Amino acid sequence: EPEPVTISPVPVATGIHEVNVAIGSGVPGCEETNECYLPYSITISVGDTVQWNNIDTAAHTVTSGSIQDGTSGVFDSSLFIAGETFEFTFDEAGTFDYYCMVHPWMTGIVNVE
């Protein structure tokens, strides 16, 4: 007779990870030290959510893709103003580059494992 299979419950760790749109990032310069989005690169798990906080005074976007290749269509915050947030939940693994459509020097990376 086969042994009963015990399935141990996996804790659901739906993390929310915060990224700040850096103060002053609407002016070139932050890209020299990768400090337009803080942190510039973030590693999360599948199913986790990233929340971008616009703590700058300018309006920005969080748009997947790159200025070279254009938007990838995975996520796009549209313009969001100072004090607003944008959230996106990543349901698949991969490396997601993103940028600001208004200030194309602003770039960031989300690594989903």
C-alpha positions in Angstrom: 0.0 0.0 0.0 1.5 3.4 -1.0 2.6 5.7 1.7 0.3 8.7 2.2 1.9 11.9 0.8 2.0 14.7 3.3 2.0 18.2 1.7 3.4 20.7 4.0 1.7 24.1 3.6 4.0 26.7 2.0 3.7 30.1 3.7 2.4 32.7 1.3 5.0 35.4 1.4 3.5 38.0 -0.8 6.0 40.7 -0.3 5.5 44.3 -1.1 8.8 45.9 -2.0 9.1 49.7 -2.2 11.1 51.7 -4.7 11.3 55.5 -4.4 11.4 57.8 -7.4 14.3 59.9 -6.2 14.0 63.5 -5.4 15.5 65.6 -8.2 15.4 62.7 -10.7 13.6 64.9 -13.2 17.0 66.6 -13.9 19.8 64.5 -15.5 22.6 63.4 -13.2 21.0 60.6 -11.1 21.7 58.1 -13.9 25.5 58.5 -13.3 25.2 56.7 -10.0 22.1 54.6 -10.8 20.1 56.6 -8.3 17.0 57.7 -10.2 14.9 54.9 -8.8 16.0 53.8 -5.3 17.0 51.1 -5.2 18.0 50.9 -8.9 17.8 47.1 -9.0 15.5 45.0 -6.8 15.2 41.2 -6.6 11.8 39.8 -5.6 9.9 36.5 -5.8 7.2 35.5 -8.3 3.9 36.9 -6.9 5.5 39.8 -5.1 4.4 43.4 -5.6 6.6 46.4 -6.2 5.2 49.7 -5.0 6.9 52.8 -6.5 6.5 56.0 -4.4 6.9 59.3 -6.2 8.7 61.3 -3.5 9.9 63.8 -6.2 8.2 67.1 -7.0 7.9 66.2 -10.7 5.5 63.8 -12.3 7.1 60.5 -13.6 6.2 57.2 -15.1 7.3 53.6 -14.4 7.2 52.0 -17.8 8.5 48.5 -18.6 11.1 48.4 -21.4 13.8 50.8 -22.4 14.2 54.1 -24.2 16.2 52.2 -26.9 13.7 49.4 -27.5 10.5 51.2 -26.4 7.9 49.9 -24.0 7.6 46.2 -23.5 3.9 46.4 -22.5 4.3 44.5 -19.2 3.5 47.5 -17.0 3.0 51.2 -17.3 2.0 53.6 -14.5 1.1 56.4 -16.8 2.0 59.8 -15.4 1.8 59.9 -11.6 2.4 63.0 -9.6 4.3 63.8 -6.4 2.9 61.8 -3.4 1.2 59.1 -5.6 2.2 55.5 -5.8 2.1 52.8 -8.5 1.9 49.1 -7.8 2.5 46.1 -10.0 2.5 42.4 -9.1 5.0 40.2 -10.9 3.5 36.8 -11.8 6.4 35.4 -13.8 10.1 35.2 -13.4 12.5 37.3 -15.4 14.4 40.5 -15.6 12.2 43.6 -16.2 13.9 46.8 -17.2 11.9 50.0 -16.8 12.2 53.7 -17.3 10.4 57.0 -17.1 8.9 58.1 -20.4 9.2 61.8 -19.4 12.8 61.6 -18.2 14.4 58.8 -20.3 17.7 58.8 -18.3 15.7 57.3 -15.4 16.1 53.5 -15.5 15.6 50.7 -13.1 15.5 46.9 -13.0 13.2 44.4 -11.3 14.6 40.8 -11.1 11.9 38.3 -10.4 13.0 34.8 -9.2 
